[in-house]
Amino acid sequence: MSENITTLLFTPVDNMPRKFFQRFLPKPQTIKNNKTLQIFGDWLHEPNLWHLNRRSVAGAFAVGLFFAWMPVPFQMVLAAGAAILIGTNLPMSVALVWITNPITIPPMFYSAYLVGTWIIGEPPTDFTFELTMGWLFNELSASWKPFLVGCFTLAVTSSIIGYTVIDGIWRYKVLNRRSSKRKKNS
């Protein structure tokens, strides 16, 4: 019994239903035609970047969630570059960056700031949020350190959790499918 589990854990697992993920992914042509991503040239045509298997999808979650927490412009480009470098699913890595959007940015970045103040041991300051560049530069000049520490901490944490959860769900689905097939065959 333990031998079967060990074999399963270290055997490439790639037969989780891909249709679930394919519903949410942009089409390859959409990614390839994106003007900002064209800086990667022929790398965008690498077939392994478009496969949906356990490692590429779990890795894409790690990449996408990491860059979703990065308070920088061109998160999609950074996520695409990391996906190409690491070899994860490119469209999923890019799509997951959009967790950070105009609606989610204030609560995400405020929570990052609070996590950073907790880690640094600095009390949080009271402020009101304004979506202006002036406010951003004024507030960041006073609280950039806890904000960036919090962003990096949450980026790494969510990246690890995302990878682990997707990998675990994928393995669980495969175990269930194999178990069902064994029951039908016996």
Contacts in CASP RR format, 6 or more apart in sequence:
PFRMAT RR
TARGET T0000
AUTHOR 0000-0000-0000
METHOD contacts of the structure
MODEL  1
MSENITTLLFTPVDNMPRKFFQRFLPKPQTIKNNKTLQIFGDWLHEPNLW
HLNRRSVAGAFAVGLFFAWMPVPFQMVLAAGAAILIGTNLPMSVALVWIT
NPITIPPMFYSAYLVGTWIIGEPPTDFTFELTMGWLFNELSASWKPFLVG
CFTLAVTSSIIGYTVIDGIWRYKVLNRRSSKRKKNS
8 171 0 8 1.000
8 174 0 8 1.000
8 175 0 8 1.000
8 178 0 8 1.000
9 171 0 8 1.000
12 53 0 8 1.000
12 54 0 8 1.000
12 55 0 8 1.000
13 53 0 8 1.000
13 54 0 8 1.000
13 170 0 8 1.000
13 171 0 8 1.000
13 174 0 8 1.000
14 53 0 8 1.000
14 54 0 8 1.000
15 174 0 8 1.000
15 177 0 8 1.000
16 54 0 8 1.000
16 169 0 8 1.000
16 170 0 8 1.000
16 173 0 8 1.000
16 174 0 8 1.000
17 173 0 8 1.000
18 52 0 8 1.000
21 52 0 8 1.000
21 57 0 8 1.000
21 92 0 8 1.000
22 52 0 8 1.000
24 95 0 8 1.000
25 89 0 8 1.000
25 91 0 8 1.000
25 92 0 8 1.000
25 95 0 8 1.000
26 91 0 8 1.000
26 94 0 8 1.000
26 95 0 8 1.000
27 91 0 8 1.000
28 50 0 8 1.000
28 91 0 8 1.000
31 37 0 8 1.000
31 44 0 8 1.000
31 80 0 8 1.000
31 90 0 8 1.000
31 91 0 8 1.000
31 94 0 8 1.000
32 38 0 8 1.000
32 44 0 8 1.000
32 45 0 8 1.000
34 76 0 8 1.000
36 74 0 8 1.000
36 76 0 8 1.000
36 77 0 8 1.000
37 44 0 8 1.000
37 76 0 8 1.000
37 77 0 8 1.000
37 80 0 8 1.000
37 94 0 8 1.000
38 44 0 8 1.000
39 77 0 8 1.000
40 80 0 8 1.000
40 81 0 8 1.000
40 84 0 8 1.000
43 49 0 8 1.000
43 84 0 8 1.000
44 84 0 8 1.000
44 90 0 8 1.000
46 84 0 8 1.000
48 56 0 8 1.000
48 87 0 8 1.000
49 56 0 8 1.000
49 83 0 8 1.000
49 84 0 8 1.000
49 87 0 8 1.000
49 88 0 8 1.000
49 89 0 8 1.000
49 90 0 8 1.000
50 89 0 8 1.000
50 90 0 8 1.000
50 91 0 8 1.000
51 89 0 8 1.000
52 89 0 8 1.000
54 166 0 8 1.000
54 167 0 8 1.000
54 170 0 8 1.000
54 171 0 8 1.000
54 174 0 8 1.000
55 88 0 8 1.000
56 87 0 8 1.000
56 88 0 8 1.000
56 89 0 8 1.000
56 92 0 8 1.000
57 88 0 8 1.000
57 89 0 8 1.000
57 92 0 8 1.000
57 166 0 8 1.000
57 170 0 8 1.000
58 162 0 8 1.000
58 163 0 8 1.000
58 164 0 8 1.000
58 166 0 8 1.000
58 167 0 8 1.000
58 170 0 8 1.000
59 86 0 8 1.000
59 88 0 8 1.000
59 89 0 8 1.000
59 93 0 8 1.000
59 163 0 8 1.000
59 166 0 8 1.000
60 83 0 8 1.000
60 88 0 8 1.000
60 89 0 8 1.000
60 90 0 8 1.000
60 92 0 8 1.000
60 93 0 8 1.000
60 96 0 8 1.000
61 92 0 8 1.000
61 96 0 8 1.000
61 159 0 8 1.000
61 162 0 8 1.000
61 163 0 8 1.000
61 165 0 8 1.000
61 166 0 8 1.000
62 88 0 8 1.000
62 159 0 8 1.000
62 160 0 8 1.000
62 162 0 8 1.000
62 163 0 8 1.000
63 79 0 8 1.000
63 82 0 8 1.000
63 83 0 8 1.000
63 86 0 8 1.000
63 88 0 8 1.000
63 93 0 8 1.000
63 96 0 8 1.000
63 159 0 8 1.000
64 79 0 8 1.000
64 92 0 8 1.000
64 93 0 8 1.000
64 94 0 8 1.000
64 96 0 8 1.000
64 97 0 8 1.000
64 99 0 8 1.000
64 159 0 8 1.000
65 96 0 8 1.000
65 99 0 8 1.000
65 155 0 8 1.000
65 158 0 8 1.000
65 159 0 8 1.000
65 161 0 8 1.000
65 162 0 8 1.000
66 79 0 8 1.000
66 82 0 8 1.000
66 155 0 8 1.000
66 156 0 8 1.000
66 158 0 8 1.000
66 159 0 8 1.000
67 75 0 8 1.000
67 78 0 8 1.000
67 79 0 8 1.000
67 82 0 8 1.000
67 93 0 8 1.000
67 97 0 8 1.000
67 155 0 8 1.000
68 75 0 8 1.000
68 96 0 8 1.000
68 97 0 8 1.000
68 98 0 8 1.000
68 99 0 8 1.000
68 100 0 8 1.000
68 108 0 8 1.000
68 155 0 8 1.000
68 158 0 8 1.000
69 100 0 8 1.000
69 108 0 8 1.000
69 112 0 8 1.000
69 151 0 8 1.000
69 152 0 8 1.000
69 154 0 8 1.000
69 155 0 8 1.000
69 158 0 8 1.000
70 78 0 8 1.000
70 151 0 8 1.000
70 155 0 8 1.000
71 109 0 8 1.000
71 112 0 8 1.000
71 147 0 8 1.000
71 148 0 8 1.000
71 151 0 8 1.000
72 78 0 8 1.000
75 97 0 8 1.000
75 100 0 8 1.000
76 94 0 8 1.000
76 97 0 8 1.000
79 93 0 8 1.000
79 94 0 8 1.000
79 96 0 8 1.000
79 97 0 8 1.000
80 90 0 8 1.000
80 93 0 8 1.000
80 94 0 8 1.000
82 88 0 8 1.000
82 93 0 8 1.000
83 89 0 8 1.000
83 90 0 8 1.000
83 93 0 8 1.000
83 94 0 8 1.000
84 90 0 8 1.000
99 108 0 8 1.000
100 108 0 8 1.000
102 131 0 8 1.000
106 129 0 8 1.000
106 131 0 8 1.000
108 154 0 8 1.000
109 147 0 8 1.000
109 151 0 8 1.000
110 129 0 8 1.000
111 154 0 8 1.000
112 147 0 8 1.000
112 150 0 8 1.000
112 151 0 8 1.000
112 153 0 8 1.000
112 154 0 8 1.000
113 124 0 8 1.000
113 143 0 8 1.000
113 146 0 8 1.000
113 147 0 8 1.000
113 150 0 8 1.000
114 124 0 8 1.000
115 149 0 8 1.000
115 150 0 8 1.000
115 153 0 8 1.000
115 154 0 8 1.000
116 122 0 8 1.000
116 146 0 8 1.000
116 147 0 8 1.000
116 149 0 8 1.000
116 150 0 8 1.000
116 153 0 8 1.000
117 123 0 8 1.000
117 124 0 8 1.000
117 146 0 8 1.000
119 146 0 8 1.000
119 149 0 8 1.000
119 150 0 8 1.000
119 153 0 8 1.000
120 145 0 8 1.000
120 146 0 8 1.000
120 149 0 8 1.000
122 145 0 8 1.000
122 146 0 8 1.000
124 146 0 8 1.000
125 142 0 8 1.000
125 143 0 8 1.000
127 139 0 8 1.000
129 135 0 8 1.000
140 147 0 8 1.000
END
